[in-house]
Amino acid sequence: MKKLLTLGMALVMLLACVGAVSANLVSNGGFENSGAIPAQGFLPSPPGVLNDWTIVNTVDVIGLYWQPATGSQSLDLAGNAPGEISQVLTTTPSAKYDLSFNLSGNPAGAPKLKKVQVFWGGASQGIFSFDTTNTNLNSMGWVKTVIPGLVAPGASTELRFVDVSGTDFYGAALDDVVVEPQESTTPVPEFPTVALPAALIVGLIGAVLFIQKSKEE
């Protein structure tokens, strides 16, 4: 009986952990999956690698050059010219999603005000600005920006970031891009949805039988 109880409790804990896994739709949202960063601390892309993203013009994958928001790498959206990145996400038509990202700016050159325009499914969600006046390479002042309630136009949705700072080399800085379903969105039943009640039942039965046996003894 003890084995049955233990099995049920272990299964409940395992499924709880499975359910807690992040539902981020963005691949390589922290820009950690790229080519090897050279000694100077940044990698121009192209020709460098920025996996999972499509690049227009050039961007710089930043390593030790400045302080990232998370992990060990981030992105300067202006390489040799103002650049842009995009990724096509798998979405549920008409479902709502929350987009978040960390925004800063390259403080090594003008202008002080860096700007990035965000597109969701081809529609602009606005231009977001960051003032680099009181920042430096060791203290980037990252700000988390959230755009809630984005409606997916179809089974696939393009997410795009475009540098509109108006400068070469010293653009808006980006890190930790996350797109998650809103909590109000009704999820498609998956493994935890079906198995969790079963695990609870197994655990409950094990507990009842264990108590009954204890009384008999």
C-alpha positions in Angstrom: 0.0 0.0 0.0 2.8 2.3 0.8 4.3 1.8 -2.6 0.9 2.7 -4.2 0.8 5.9 -2.2 4.4 6.8 -2.9 3.8 6.2 -6.7 0.7 8.5 -6.7 2.5 11.3 -4.9 5.6 11.0 -7.1 3.4 11.2 -10.2 1.6 14.2 -9.0 4.9 16.0 -8.3 6.3 15.1 -11.7 3.2 16.4 -13.6 3.2 19.6 -11.6 6.8 20.2 -12.8 5.8 19.4 -16.4 2.9 21.9 -16.2 5.2 24.6 -14.9 7.5 24.5 -17.9 7.6 27.8 -19.8 5.3 28.0 -22.8 7.6 30.5 -24.7 6.8 30.3 -28.4 10.0 32.1 -29.4 13.1 30.1 -30.2 16.5 31.5 -29.2 14.7 34.5 -27.6 17.8 35.3 -25.5 20.2 35.1 -28.6 22.4 32.6 -26.8 22.3 30.1 -29.7 24.6 31.8 -32.2 28.2 31.5 -33.6 31.2 31.8 -31.3 31.6 35.4 -30.0 35.1 36.7 -30.9 37.5 38.4 -28.4 36.1 41.9 -29.0 32.8 40.8 -27.6 30.5 40.9 -30.5 29.7 39.0 -33.7 28.3 40.8 -36.8 25.5 38.8 -38.3 25.6 38.1 -41.2 28.1 36.6 -41.8 27.8 35.3 -38.2 25.1 33.0 -37.1 21.9 33.9 -35.3 19.9 30.7 -35.2 16.0 30.7 -35.5 15.9 34.4 -36.7 15.8 35.9 -40.1 18.0 39.0 -40.4 17.6 42.0 -42.7 20.8 44.1 -43.2 23.1 43.4 -40.2 22.8 43.1 -36.5 25.5 42.4 -33.8 25.3 39.5 -31.4 26.8 40.9 -28.2 28.8 38.8 -25.7 31.3 40.3 -23.3 31.2 43.8 -24.9 28.3 44.9 -22.6 26.1 43.6 -19.8 23.3 41.4 -21.0 19.8 41.5 -19.5 19.8 37.7 -19.0 22.2 34.9 -19.9 25.5 35.8 -21.5 24.4 37.3 -24.9 22.1 40.0 -26.3 21.6 41.9 -29.5 22.4 45.2 -31.1 19.8 45.8 -33.8 22.2 48.0 -35.8 25.2 46.3 -37.3 26.8 48.1 -40.2 23.3 49.6 -40.8 19.9 49.7 -39.1 18.8 46.1 -39.0 15.8 44.0 -38.3 15.1 40.4 -37.1 12.0 38.3 -37.5 10.7 34.9 -36.6 7.5 33.0 -37.6 5.7 31.5 -34.6 3.3 28.7 -34.4 0.1 30.1 -33.0 -3.6 29.3 -32.5 -5.9 31.5 -34.7 -7.7 34.2 -32.7 -5.9 33.2 -29.5 -4.3 36.0 -27.4 -0.6 36.2 -26.5 1.6 38.4 -24.3 4.9 39.6 -25.8 7.7 40.7 -23.5 11.3 41.7 -24.2 14.2 43.6 -22.5 15.1 46.9 -24.1 18.3 49.0 -23.9 20.6 50.7 -26.3 24.2 50.8 -27.4 25.7 53.6 -25.3 28.9 53.8 -27.3 27.6 56.2 -29.9 24.9 58.7 -30.9 22.0 59.2 -30.9 21.2 58.9 -27.2 17.6 57.9 -27.9 17.4 54.4 -29.4 14.2 53.2 -31.0 12.7 49.8 -32.1 9.5 49.2 -33.9 7.7 46.0 -33.1 5.4 44.1 -35.6 3.0 41.3 -34.9 1.5 39.5 -37.9 2.6 42.4 -40.1 0.9 45.1 -38.0 2.9 47.6 -36.1 2.5 47.5 -32.3 4.3 50.8 -31.9 7.8 52.3 -31.5 9.6 51.8 -28.2 12.4 54.1 -27.1 15.3 53.8 -24.7 17.4 56.8 -23.5 21.1 55.8 -23.0 22.1 59.0 -21.3 22.8 57.5 -17.9 24.0 54.0 -19.1 27.3 52.5 -20.0 28.7 49.1 -21.1 28.8 47.8 -17.6 25.4 49.1 -16.6 22.9 48.9 -19.5 19.8 49.8 -17.6 17.6 47.2 -19.3 13.9 47.8 -19.2 11.4 45.0 -19.5 8.6 45.9 -22.0 5.3 44.0 -22.2 2.7 44.1 -25.0 -0.3 42.1 -23.8 -3.2 40.6 -25.6 -1.8 40.2 -29.1 -4.3 38.3 -31.2 -2.9 35.7 -33.5 -4.1 36.2 -37.1 -3.7 32.5 -38.0 -1.8 29.3 -37.4 1.5 31.1 -37.9 2.4 34.7 -36.9 5.5 36.7 -37.7 7.2 38.6 -34.9 9.5 41.3 -36.1 11.8 43.9 -34.5 13.1 46.8 -36.6 15.7 49.3 -35.5 14.5 52.9 -36.3 17.1 54.8 -34.3 18.4 56.4 -37.5 22.0 55.4 -37.0 24.6 52.8 -38.1 26.5 50.7 -35.6 24.9 52.1 -32.4 21.3 50.8 -32.3 18.6 49.6 -29.9 19.6 46.6 -27.7 17.4 43.6 -27.3 17.3 40.6 -25.1 15.0 37.9 -23.6 12.2 37.9 -26.1 9.2 35.9 -24.8 5.8 35.2 -26.3 3.4 33.2 -24.1 -0.4 32.4 -24.3 -2.5 34.6 -22.1 -3.8 32.7 -19.0 -7.3 33.3 -20.2 -6.6 31.4 -23.4 -8.2 27.9 -23.3 -5.4 25.4 -23.9 -5.6 22.3 -26.0 -5.8 19.3 -23.6 -2.3 17.8 -23.3 -0.6 15.1 -21.2 -0.8 16.9 -17.8 -4.4 17.9 -18.4 -5.5 14.3 -18.7 -3.0 12.5 -16.4 -3.0 14.8 -13.4 -6.6 13.8 -12.3 -5.6 10.2 -12.7 -2.5 10.7 -10.6 -4.6 12.3 -7.9 -7.0 9.4 -7.9 -4.2 6.9 -7.6 -2.7 8.9 -4.7 -6.1 9.1 -3.0 -6.8 5.4 -3.3 -3.4 4.7 -2.0 -4.0 7.0 1.0 -7.3 5.4 1.8 -6.0 1.8 1.6 -3.0 2.8 3.7 -5.2 4.3 6.4 -7.5 1.2 6.4 -4.5 -1.1 6.8 -3.1 1.0 9.6 -6.4 0.6 11.5 -6.5 -3.1 11.0 -3.0 -3.5 12.4 
